[in-house]
Amino acid sequence: MVKSGLGIVLLLLTGVLFWYWHQDKGAIRTDEKRLVQGMSGKMKLWTPPDSSLIPLNDSGQLIRYGKKLIHETARYFGPEGSIGHYTNGMNCQNCHLESGTRVWAGNFGSVASLYPRFSDRSGSVETVNQRIADCFERSMNGRAPDSNSLEIRAMKAYIVWVGQGVEKGKKPAGTGLEPLAFLERAADSAKGRLIFHEKCQRCHGIDGQGKHDSLGPGYLYPPLWGEHSYNTAAGLFRLSKFAPFVKANMPFGTSYDREQLTAEEAWDLAAFVNSQPRPVKRFKQDWPNIQLKPVDVPEGPYADSYSSLQHKYGPFQPIAQFKKDLASKLNK
């Protein structure tokens, strides 16, 4: 009887050990699968060309000048710029990180492949030059240089060079910004304030006014609000643009594969930053067809009855569903 009972115990123990071993192996296989998928996903992301391979000819000289203008915009176009006062003192790469080459950081990888293209915002077909002008007028709250100037031609040449090899009409993963799913609630600026003070003020300052570059004009860390920041007509004033940018790139030390913010934190942080005062700029020609206006443009008129407050902070899903239903009715 004792031997028989001991045998049953050993059998049960063996079964339990086998079950744990099997579960552990399953977990390992799952982790390995995720790792492989993650590695595979990274391999498929767009990668920028090596700047050391810019040709050593007249074309390459123009490209290198364009890169310099992107990198040190304030030196040439800032309040005390050598060419003239065109901007608020920010550099293009304050938003388009690493001179527009960093993955999921507003890079230029698919700009040349997608332009010229129809813009819902302007209601017309826009060129790369017009896209550059938009950044001067909106993100840098200034005025655009002559579209035929050497500088605009140089910036375009660099942008086209960065996007070399991308098939026309294609937008590879890793270019621009990574889309971020809407929250089921409104973004919370009060929660965002706490996140800002915990994770952002070290670089951007407790007052959000950024940090000037000690090596020259412009900002090492740009102002996030105030008179020297982007205005209310800029793309970043939309939460769906700001949130994915900070999630993949902020705070300092973050990269798309080592994020420090959750999706909710990114949305809440966007709500806080975009609730702060900044230059107000309106373009009467924006969104001529209000049915094409994105759900998070915080100023009317709208093709729906949702409030401006909901269009700014959300929840955005009900508005998106209304737009979808409206488009379906109109297409019948």
N, C-alpha and C positions, 0 to 999 in steps of 0.2 A: 504493500500500500504506500509506504514511504517513498520507494523508488518510483512507483507509478506517479505519485503526486509531484515528485521532483522533476520527472520527465515532462509533465504538463507545464510546470512553471518555466522550465528551460525552453520548451517549445513556444510558450507565449512570449518569453523574453526575446527569443530569436525573431519572432514575428514583429515585435515592437521595434527592435533594432533595424530590421529590414525596412520597415515602414519609414523610420526616420532617415535611413540611408537613401531610400528612394526619393523621399521628399527633398532631401538635401541635394541630391543629384539633379532633381528636377529644377530646383532653385538655381543651381549652378548653370544648368543648360539655359534657363530663362535669362540669367544675367549675361551669359555668353552671347545669347541671341541679341539681347539689347545692345551689348557692346559692339557686336558686328554690325547691327543696324545703324548704330550711332556713327561708327567709323565709315560705313558705306555712305551714310547721309552727308558726312563732312566731305567725303571725296567727291560727291556730286555737286557741291556748292561751287559757284563761280569763284575763280581766283584771278587776281589782277596780274597784268604783265609786269615784268621786272623793269623798273625805271632805268636800270643801267643799260638796257638794250634800246633806249631811245636813239635813233640813228644820228650819226655825226655829220649832218648835212644841214641845208637851210630849213628843211622840213622839221628836222629834229630840234633845231634852234628855236623854232616857233613853238614847238611842243613844250620844251623846257621852260620857255618864258611863260607859257600858259600855266604850267605847274607852279611856278614861282608866284604868279598872281593869285592862284587858289590858296597857296600856303601862306602868303604874306599880303593879303588883300589890303589890310590897313596901311601898309607902307606906301602903297600906290594910290589907294582910293579913300583912305580914312580922312578924318577931320583935318589932318595936316599931311595928307598924301602928296607924293611927289608929282602925281598927274593932276590931282584936283580933289576937292571935297565932294565925294559921291556917296559915302556910307557913314554908318554910326560908329565905325571903328572896329567892327568885328571882321574876322577872316572867314572866307568861305569854308575853310576846313574846321571851323568851330562847330559846324553842323554836318559837313561832309568829311568825316574823320579820315585822318591820314591822307590828306589831299584827295579825298574821294575814292579811296581804294579799299577801305576796310569793309569786310563782309557784314551785311545787315546794318550798315551805319550810314545810310543815305549815299552810298557810293554811286559812281558814274557808269557802272558796268553795263547797264542796258539803256542808257540815255540815247546813244547814237543809233541803237537798233530800233528804238521805238519812235524816234522823231524823224521827220515831221509827223505830228499826230493831231487828231481833233481833241481840243480841250473843252470839257464840259464847262469849266469855269469861265473861259473867255467866249465860248460859243463859236470858235474858229479853229482853223488848222494852225498850229504853232510850230516854229522851228527851234532848233537848239539855241540859236541866238536870242529868241524871245524868252526861252526858259531861263537863260542867264540873266536877262533883263528883269524878269520876275524876282529873282533872288536879290538883286540890287534894290528893287523898290519895296519888297515885302520883308524878307528875312533880315536884310541889312538896313531897312527903313531909310532908303536914300533915293537916288535917281540913277538911271542906267546910262552908261557911256554910249556914245554913238555905236550903233550895231556894226558899222563898217570900220571901226577903229582897229588898230593893230592889236590892242589888248583883248577885245572881244574875239577877234579872229584867233588869237593865241589860246585863249581859254577854250574855245570850241575845238581847236586842234588837239589840245591835251585831253579833253573829254572824249573825243572820237578815238584817240589813241588808247585810252584806258579801256574802252569798250571793243577794242579790236578782237576779231574772232567770234563775236557774238552774232549769230544769224539774224538777219533783218526780220523784225517783227517778233522776236523772241525775248523773253525776260527770264533768264536763268535764276534758279534758286540762289539766294545769297546776295542778289543785287537789290538796290533800293532799301526798303524796310520790310522786315518779316511781319506779315499780318498777325494781328492779335484778336482773339475772339472777344466779342462784347461781354461785359459783365451783365448779370441778370438784375443788377441794381444800378442806381445812379452812382457815379464816381464821387467819392467823399473828400472834399478839400480839407476838412479838419483832420482826417487820418493822414492825408498827404502832407500836411504841415509837420506832423510828428516825424514822418519818414524823411522829409527834407532836412530837418534839424539833426536827425540821427545820422544820415548817410550822405548828405549833399553839401551842407554848409562849409565843410572843411575846404572844399575847392571853390565853391561859388559864393561863399561869404554868408554871414548870418542875414544880411540884407539882400541877398540874391544878386549883387552887383558884379560878381565875378572877380577875376584877378588878372591884372595887366601882366603882359609878358615883360620880364626884366631885360630880355635881350633885344627888344625893339618895340615898335608900335603894335597896337592890337592887344588881344586878350589871350592869355594862356588858357584860362577858363572863362567862358563868356558870361555876360550878365543874363540872367533868366527873366528878368522883368525890369521895368524902369525905362528911362528915355533912351538908353543905349542898347536896348534889346530889340527883338523882332516885334513887328507891329501886328495889329489885329487882322490884317489881310494875309499874313504868312501862313504857310501850311502847318507849321508847328503849333499854331493857335488852335488847331483841331486836335482833340484828345486822341483820335485814332492815329495820328501821326506822331504825337509826342510820346504816348505810352509805349509803342513798340521800339522806338528809338532808345528810350532809357532802359527798357527791360533787357535789351541785347548789349548795352554799352555802359551803363552806369550802375553804381558809382565807380570811381576810378579803380581799375584793375579787373573790371568785368569784361568778359567776351561772350559771344553768342553761345559757346559751349560751357561757360562757367558763369552762369547768371547769378546775381545776388538778390534780385528783386523778384517777387512773385508777380503773377499777372495782376492780381488785385492791387498790390502795392504800386505797380507801374501806372495803372489807371488813376488811383487816388493821388499819386504824386503829380501826374499830369493835371488833374483837377486843381490842385493847390497852386501850381506854378501859373496856370492859365487863368486863375482867379485874381492874380496880382495886377497892379496897374502897369500899363505899357502904352506906347504910342498908338493912337487910333487912326487907322487909314482905311478909307473905303474907295473902291473902284466901281463906278456906276455900271460898268459893262459886265461885272462879274455875274455869273449864273443867269444868263438871259432866259434860259429854259429852267424854271425853278423845279420842274419835275426831275431834273438831273442833279439837283443840289444834294450833296452828301448829307447823311443823317446828323452829322456832328458839326455843321456850320452854325455857329451860335447867333446868327443874325438873320432875320427874315428878309423878304417874305418867304413863305413856305407853301408847298402844295398840300399841306395837311393842317390839322388843327392842334398839333402838339405845341407846347409853349417853347419860347426861346430858351428857357432854363433847362428843359428836357433836351433840347437840341444841343445844349452845351455840355451837360453833365450826364445825360442818359436818365433812365435806361434807354438804350438805342434800339434794341431788338424790336419793340412794338412799331417804331418809326420805320425800320427796315422792312418789316412785314407789310406795313401800309403801302410803302413804295412798290414792293413786289406785287401786291394785289392790284394796285393802280395801273402798273405797267401791263399786267396781264389783261385787264379790262380794255385798255387802250389798244392793245394789239389784236383784239378779237375782231 
